[in-house]
């Protein structure tokens, strides 16, 4: 009896759908979308030559779109890491030495 099924592989088709879905979620909430867009625009302004290269290889607007998604995922990761760090500190304080 198998306890765990093998995780499905992420193909180019799946990845595209996942990124599109995540992008829609990001765009719906202005508290998420506006800071992510501002950060992506700032990076794009500072690194215009790299943005141009990425857009040339993929499609127009690809770099800023992916920067927005990266900004959101990084912020979520940072919040998660901080939450875990606070829990660890709390447990260390509660542990008798």
C-alpha positions in Angstrom: 0.0 0.0 0.0 1.4 3.4 -1.0 1.1 6.1 1.6 2.3 9.0 -0.6 1.7 9.7 -4.2 4.5 11.1 -6.2 4.3 14.9 -6.6 3.5 15.9 -10.1 6.2 17.4 -12.2 6.0 21.1 -13.0 6.1 21.4 -16.8 6.3 24.5 -18.8 2.5 24.4 -19.2 1.9 24.0 -15.5 4.4 26.7 -14.6 2.7 29.1 -16.9 -0.6 28.5 -15.3 0.8 28.7 -11.8 2.5 32.0 -12.5 -0.7 33.4 -14.1 -2.8 32.3 -11.2 -0.3 33.8 -8.7 -0.2 37.0 -10.7 -4.0 37.3 -10.6 -4.0 36.8 -6.8 -1.3 39.5 -6.4 -3.2 42.0 -8.7 -6.5 41.6 -6.8 -5.3 43.0 -3.5 -4.1 46.6 -3.7 -2.2 46.2 -0.4 -0.1 43.6 -2.1 -0.1 44.8 -5.6 0.9 48.5 -5.1 4.1 47.9 -3.0 5.2 45.1 -5.3 4.6 47.2 -8.4 6.5 50.1 -6.8 9.5 47.9 -6.0 9.5 46.3 -9.4 9.3 49.7 -11.1 12.2 51.0 -9.0 14.4 47.9 -9.9 13.4 48.3 -13.5 14.5 52.0 -13.5 17.8 51.1 -11.9 18.5 48.1 -14.1 16.9 49.2 -17.4 19.5 47.4 -19.5 18.9 44.1 -17.9 15.1 44.6 -18.1 15.5 45.2 -21.8 17.5 42.0 -22.2 14.9 39.9 -20.3 12.0 41.5 -22.3 13.8 40.9 -25.5 14.3 37.2 -24.8 10.8 36.5 -23.3 8.1 39.1 -24.0 7.5 42.8 -23.4 6.9 43.4 -19.8 8.1 40.0 -18.6 10.8 41.4 -16.3 8.6 43.8 -14.4 5.9 41.1 -14.1 8.3 38.6 -12.7 9.9 41.2 -10.4 6.4 42.0 -9.0 5.8 38.3 -8.2 9.3 37.9 -6.7 8.7 41.0 -4.5 5.5 39.4 -3.2 7.0 36.0 -2.6 10.0 37.5 -0.9 7.9 39.5 1.4 5.8 36.5 2.3 9.0 34.4 3.0 10.4 37.2 5.1 7.2 37.3 7.2 7.3 33.5 7.7 10.9 33.5 8.7 10.3 36.3 11.2 7.3 34.5 12.6 9.4 31.3 13.1 12.3 33.2 14.6 9.9 34.8 17.2 8.6 31.4 18.1 12.1 30.0 18.6 13.1 32.9 20.8 9.9 32.5 22.8 10.6 28.8 23.3 14.2 29.5 24.3 13.1 32.0 26.9 10.6 29.5 28.3 13.1 26.6 28.5 14.7 26.5 31.9 18.5 26.5 31.9 
